[in-house]
């Protein structure tokens, strides 16, 4: 792939960082340089905020139908560039081209189309009042300028979860993507530019999160914050941006609970998918598999078979079903969690090692560990890698207790043939999304998605009309007709 320069996009123009500094975009498969990226600082972010304020005024003067047309135009551009978007996504993020990258690109197009439809039907209400001759109406309007900070695991689609609703609603946006997938962000931004979105409406600022990202969080020129990432960073953002409306999706350690009456083949398929899809780098990934003593051996064997059937390799190869992890920090975390689980008594069934023979030190073999202790990091923390830890519990109550003991509460899965048990577990598991007889990571773009109360998986709900509500505010007007 030819080396390119990836610049910021601010107020309708591609531009270098004010400092002139750059950093490299790297292919995780072999460590080669994909391109040179603008390394922005607070000055660049401040300029983008000023531009976004102007862009918001332009969007605010448009009708919902006109903004919907812009969203559909972006979707058209994404679809017309489907091949190139999937290729850069596969090359820079590391996910397999055929089995995963194309699907993410298609989801991004759908995200813009759904926002286009939903904004047309964001109805207000007529409110009865006590005072004679007074009428009251309320409606939703854009907040102003949104600070959007997005991660590297789904660098095409996760930004769309914020950008599309913000554009549809009329918010100006300053977007700071994860540095390690800057080329992907630029490719998506090209679609937005070619769709004819007004100058300043969406501004792209490459650079470090603790500099460019921090500036758009703390700067009084932004009116709301959207962030997907780690609980640690989310905690910093919640403090630094205190007082602003926030939509934070902060990850999880999703349990898949396999009850003793479950179809074990279906459960193993779903758990393996949840553990190994995108090499486990998914907020709603299956972080742990909880089952009872009478089923764990059979389930463990099925998971081992599925893990060993995965084709690790270059993500651009059509036969590859798992690529490398995105960066060295993720590999180090996975290795730490695996070592901790084994040191505490877990039994390694397959994997558990860096698989550098596939091209770089970022490849990690699909891993299954049986009898993982409840106090291990694999059970209590988010691993974010291709590991299937099996935790053995005593009974239904122990399964629920173990599922709820971790600090995360984003998504979960339950496998059972018993409807009563399904609803009992569904209601008692502390997660924002509980999937019955589906992977923990099952989700469609319009469904509400977010963390449970009292957990560290975020604030608010992404998904369809729920995001549109989050990035808008209610305005009420009363008038006297007498």
BELCORGI-V662765 format. One record per residue. PSI is psi as a letter, one per 20 degrees, with the letter a starting at -180 (999 if undefined). D_CENTER is the distance of its C-alpha to the mean C-alpha in Angstrom with 2 decimals. Layout:
BEGIN
psi=PSI d_center=D_CENTER
psi=PSI d_center=D_CENTER
END
This chain:
BEGIN
psi=p d_center=26.71
psi=p d_center=28.50
psi=p d_center=27.57
psi=r d_center=26.31
psi=p d_center=25.86
psi=o d_center=22.59
psi=r d_center=23.51
psi=r d_center=22.16
psi=o d_center=22.54
psi=p d_center=24.23
psi=l d_center=26.46
psi=j d_center=26.76
psi=q d_center=27.56
psi=p d_center=26.17
psi=q d_center=27.35
psi=r d_center=27.52
psi=q d_center=26.64
psi=h d_center=29.56
psi=i d_center=30.38
psi=i d_center=30.44
psi=q d_center=28.41
psi=r d_center=26.04
psi=r d_center=23.99
psi=q d_center=23.37
psi=p d_center=20.49
psi=p d_center=20.89
psi=o d_center=20.65
psi=i d_center=19.59
psi=g d_center=21.81
psi=j d_center=25.03
psi=j d_center=24.46
psi=q d_center=25.85
psi=p d_center=25.17
psi=h d_center=23.38
psi=r d_center=24.25
psi=p d_center=24.94
psi=p d_center=22.48
psi=p d_center=23.63
psi=n d_center=23.24
psi=q d_center=23.14
psi=a d_center=24.41
psi=h d_center=24.99
psi=g d_center=27.54
psi=g d_center=25.17
psi=h d_center=22.63
psi=g d_center=25.59
psi=h d_center=26.77
psi=h d_center=23.47
psi=g d_center=23.60
psi=g d_center=27.15
psi=g d_center=26.21
psi=h d_center=23.44
psi=g d_center=26.09
psi=g d_center=28.30
psi=h d_center=25.62
psi=g d_center=24.94
psi=h d_center=28.68
psi=g d_center=28.80
psi=h d_center=25.99
psi=h d_center=27.49
psi=i d_center=30.77
psi=q d_center=29.39
psi=r d_center=29.39
psi=h d_center=26.38
psi=h d_center=27.72
psi=g d_center=27.83
psi=h d_center=24.24
psi=h d_center=23.30
psi=h d_center=25.33
psi=g d_center=23.37
psi=g d_center=20.07
psi=h d_center=21.87
psi=h d_center=23.29
psi=g d_center=19.94
psi=g d_center=19.01
psi=g d_center=22.43
psi=g d_center=21.85
psi=g d_center=18.64
psi=h d_center=20.68
psi=h d_center=23.67
psi=k d_center=21.82
psi=g d_center=19.98
psi=g d_center=21.77
psi=h d_center=21.39
psi=g d_center=17.66
psi=h d_center=17.17
psi=g d_center=19.64
psi=h d_center=18.19
psi=g d_center=14.70
psi=g d_center=16.59
psi=h d_center=18.87
psi=h d_center=16.65
psi=h d_center=13.50
psi=j d_center=15.73
psi=q d_center=14.53
psi=p d_center=17.55
psi=g d_center=18.62
psi=g d_center=20.15
psi=i d_center=18.22
psi=g d_center=14.59
psi=g d_center=14.50
psi=h d_center=16.48
psi=h d_center=14.43
psi=g d_center=11.27
psi=g d_center=13.77
psi=h d_center=15.31
psi=h d_center=12.27
psi=g d_center=11.96
psi=g d_center=15.65
psi=h d_center=15.43
psi=g d_center=13.02
psi=h d_center=15.76
psi=h d_center=18.47
psi=g d_center=17.30
psi=h d_center=17.13
psi=h d_center=20.56
psi=g d_center=22.01
psi=h d_center=20.73
psi=h d_center=21.90
psi=h d_center=25.39
psi=k d_center=25.65
psi=n d_center=24.34
psi=q d_center=27.78
psi=b d_center=29.47
psi=q d_center=32.36
psi=p d_center=36.06
psi=o d_center=36.85
psi=q d_center=40.36
psi=r d_center=42.10
psi=h d_center=45.32
psi=p d_center=47.10
psi=q d_center=49.38
psi=j d_center=48.75
psi=p d_center=45.25
psi=q d_center=42.23
psi=p d_center=38.56
psi=q d_center=35.51
psi=q d_center=31.86
psi=r d_center=29.03
psi=p d_center=25.52
psi=q d_center=25.23
psi=q d_center=22.78
psi=h d_center=22.48
psi=e d_center=23.21
psi=p d_center=21.00
psi=p d_center=17.31
psi=p d_center=15.88
psi=p d_center=12.32
psi=p d_center=10.74
psi=q d_center=7.62
psi=a d_center=6.88
psi=i d_center=8.56
psi=h d_center=7.01
psi=m d_center=6.07
psi=i d_center=8.28
psi=g d_center=9.80
psi=g d_center=7.72
psi=g d_center=4.80
psi=h d_center=8.09
psi=h d_center=9.88
psi=h d_center=8.30
psi=g d_center=10.24
psi=g d_center=12.89
psi=g d_center=14.31
psi=h d_center=15.05
psi=g d_center=16.36
psi=g d_center=18.56
psi=h d_center=19.76
psi=h d_center=20.69
psi=j d_center=22.38
psi=p d_center=20.51
psi=q d_center=20.92
psi=p d_center=17.89
psi=p d_center=17.74
psi=p d_center=14.63
psi=o d_center=14.30
psi=r d_center=11.88
psi=p d_center=11.72
psi=h d_center=15.32
psi=i d_center=14.93
psi=l d_center=13.44
psi=h d_center=15.71
psi=h d_center=17.46
psi=g d_center=14.52
psi=g d_center=14.00
psi=h d_center=17.74
psi=g d_center=17.92
psi=h d_center=15.64
psi=h d_center=17.71
psi=h d_center=20.81
psi=g d_center=19.97
psi=g d_center=19.69
psi=g d_center=22.94
psi=i d_center=24.81
psi=i d_center=24.00
psi=k d_center=26.13
psi=p d_center=23.84
psi=q d_center=26.22
psi=p d_center=26.67
psi=i d_center=24.59
psi=g d_center=22.29
psi=p d_center=19.24
psi=p d_center=19.82
psi=p d_center=18.08
psi=o d_center=18.90
psi=q d_center=18.32
psi=r d_center=19.07
psi=p d_center=18.53
psi=h d_center=16.17
psi=j d_center=19.15
psi=f d_center=21.31
psi=g d_center=19.83
psi=g d_center=16.79
psi=h d_center=19.24
psi=g d_center=21.62
psi=h d_center=19.51
psi=g d_center=18.67
psi=h d_center=22.37
psi=p d_center=24.11
psi=i d_center=25.90
psi=i d_center=25.26
psi=q d_center=21.73
psi=i d_center=21.66
psi=r d_center=18.12
psi=p d_center=14.90
psi=p d_center=11.23
psi=p d_center=8.96
psi=p d_center=5.66
psi=b d_center=7.27
psi=q d_center=10.29
psi=h d_center=12.76
psi=g d_center=15.42
psi=h d_center=14.07
psi=h d_center=13.07
psi=h d_center=16.66
psi=g d_center=18.08
psi=g d_center=16.44
psi=h d_center=17.70
psi=g d_center=21.12
psi=h d_center=21.28
psi=k d_center=20.26
psi=p d_center=22.26
psi=i d_center=23.64
psi=q d_center=21.00
psi=p d_center=18.88
psi=q d_center=15.36
psi=o d_center=12.09
psi=p d_center=10.19
psi=o d_center=7.30
psi=k d_center=8.58
psi=r d_center=8.07
psi=a d_center=10.99
psi=m d_center=13.86
psi=p d_center=14.18
psi=p d_center=17.82
psi=o d_center=19.26
psi=p d_center=22.79
psi=o d_center=25.47
psi=r d_center=28.62
psi=i d_center=32.05
psi=j d_center=32.58
psi=q d_center=29.41
psi=o d_center=29.58
psi=h d_center=28.78
psi=g d_center=28.13
psi=g d_center=25.47
psi=g d_center=23.98
psi=g d_center=24.07
psi=g d_center=22.48
psi=g d_center=19.53
psi=g d_center=19.23
psi=g d_center=19.55
psi=g d_center=16.89
psi=h d_center=14.46
psi=h d_center=15.68
psi=i d_center=15.98
psi=p d_center=13.51
psi=k d_center=11.86
psi=k d_center=14.29
psi=j d_center=12.56
psi=m d_center=9.63
psi=p d_center=7.15
psi=h d_center=6.20
psi=k d_center=8.64
psi=q d_center=10.89
psi=n d_center=14.57
psi=h d_center=15.44
psi=q d_center=19.04
psi=o d_center=21.50
psi=p d_center=24.11
psi=r d_center=27.44
psi=r d_center=31.14
psi=h d_center=33.93
psi=i d_center=35.40
psi=i d_center=32.40
psi=h d_center=30.65
psi=g d_center=32.93
psi=g d_center=32.55
psi=g d_center=28.79
psi=g d_center=28.56
psi=g d_center=30.71
psi=h d_center=28.64
psi=h d_center=25.43
psi=g d_center=27.46
psi=g d_center=28.64
psi=h d_center=25.22
psi=g d_center=23.95
psi=i d_center=27.10
psi=i d_center=26.73
psi=p d_center=23.57
psi=o d_center=24.50
psi=p d_center=23.23
psi=a d_center=23.88
psi=p d_center=23.29
psi=i d_center=20.21
psi=i d_center=22.41
psi=p d_center=24.91
psi=h d_center=24.83
psi=i d_center=25.73
psi=p d_center=22.89
psi=i d_center=20.40
psi=p d_center=18.64
psi=a d_center=18.42
psi=r d_center=18.32
psi=q d_center=15.86
psi=h d_center=14.56
psi=r d_center=16.77
psi=h d_center=19.64
psi=h d_center=18.10
psi=g d_center=15.88
psi=g d_center=19.09
psi=h d_center=21.07
psi=g d_center=18.89
psi=g d_center=19.01
psi=h d_center=22.73
psi=g d_center=23.33
psi=g d_center=21.84
psi=g d_center=23.79
psi=g d_center=26.93
psi=g d_center=26.70
psi=h d_center=26.42
psi=h d_center=29.37
psi=h d_center=31.40
psi=j d_center=31.17
psi=i d_center=32.53
psi=q d_center=29.79
psi=o d_center=31.11
psi=p d_center=29.55
psi=h d_center=29.87
psi=q d_center=28.27
psi=c d_center=26.30
psi=k d_center=25.74
psi=q d_center=26.28
psi=p d_center=25.16
psi=m d_center=26.13
psi=i d_center=27.17
psi=i d_center=29.56
psi=i d_center=26.85
psi=h d_center=26.68
psi=r d_center=25.22
psi=j d_center=24.62
psi=i d_center=20.86
psi=p d_center=21.53
psi=p d_center=21.46
psi=p d_center=23.29
psi=p d_center=21.71
psi=p d_center=23.03
psi=p d_center=24.48
psi=p d_center=26.09
psi=q d_center=28.31
psi=l d_center=29.68
psi=p d_center=27.08
psi=q d_center=28.48
psi=h d_center=26.75
psi=j d_center=27.02
psi=q d_center=25.24
psi=h d_center=22.00
psi=h d_center=20.65
psi=h d_center=21.17
psi=i d_center=20.49
psi=r d_center=17.56
psi=o d_center=14.16
psi=g d_center=15.33
psi=l d_center=12.27
psi=r d_center=14.80
psi=m d_center=16.98
psi=p d_center=19.05
psi=n d_center=20.41
psi=p d_center=22.26
psi=p d_center=24.74
psi=p d_center=25.99
psi=p d_center=29.32
psi=r d_center=30.16
psi=g d_center=33.53
psi=a d_center=32.99
psi=g d_center=30.82
psi=h d_center=31.08
psi=h d_center=30.13
psi=g d_center=27.07
psi=g d_center=25.86
psi=g d_center=26.93
psi=g d_center=25.10
psi=h d_center=21.85
psi=i d_center=22.05
psi=h d_center=23.33
psi=q d_center=20.11
psi=i d_center=18.50
psi=q d_center=15.08
psi=l d_center=14.87
psi=f d_center=11.59
psi=q d_center=12.58
psi=r d_center=15.79
psi=q d_center=18.11
psi=p d_center=21.91
psi=p d_center=24.45
psi=q d_center=27.90
psi=i d_center=30.58
psi=o d_center=31.76
psi=g d_center=30.57
psi=g d_center=31.80
psi=h d_center=30.01
psi=g d_center=26.77
psi=h d_center=26.95
psi=g d_center=28.23
psi=g d_center=25.28
psi=g d_center=22.81
psi=h d_center=24.32
psi=i d_center=24.85
psi=p d_center=21.58
psi=n d_center=19.72
psi=q d_center=16.23
psi=h d_center=14.63
psi=p d_center=14.41
psi=o d_center=17.18
psi=p d_center=17.70
psi=p d_center=21.37
psi=k d_center=22.33
psi=q d_center=18.87
psi=q d_center=16.24
psi=h d_center=14.06
psi=j d_center=10.98
psi=p d_center=12.85
psi=q d_center=11.30
psi=q d_center=12.45
psi=h d_center=11.19
psi=i d_center=13.99
psi=q d_center=13.75
psi=p d_center=13.15
psi=o d_center=10.16
psi=r d_center=10.47
psi=q d_center=12.61
psi=q d_center=16.33
psi=q d_center=19.05
psi=i d_center=20.40
psi=r d_center=17.41
psi=l d_center=15.17
psi=j d_center=11.79
psi=a d_center=11.75
psi=p d_center=13.66
psi=a d_center=13.70
psi=p d_center=12.03
psi=r d_center=9.58
psi=o d_center=11.15
psi=c d_center=14.31
psi=h d_center=17.13
psi=h d_center=15.38
psi=g d_center=13.36
psi=h d_center=16.68
psi=h d_center=18.50
psi=h d_center=16.35
psi=j d_center=16.97
psi=r d_center=20.61
psi=q d_center=23.56
psi=p d_center=26.63
psi=p d_center=29.84
psi=p d_center=33.14
psi=p d_center=36.46
psi=q d_center=39.80
psi=q d_center=43.05
psi=p d_center=46.63
psi=i d_center=48.46
psi=999 d_center=51.84
END
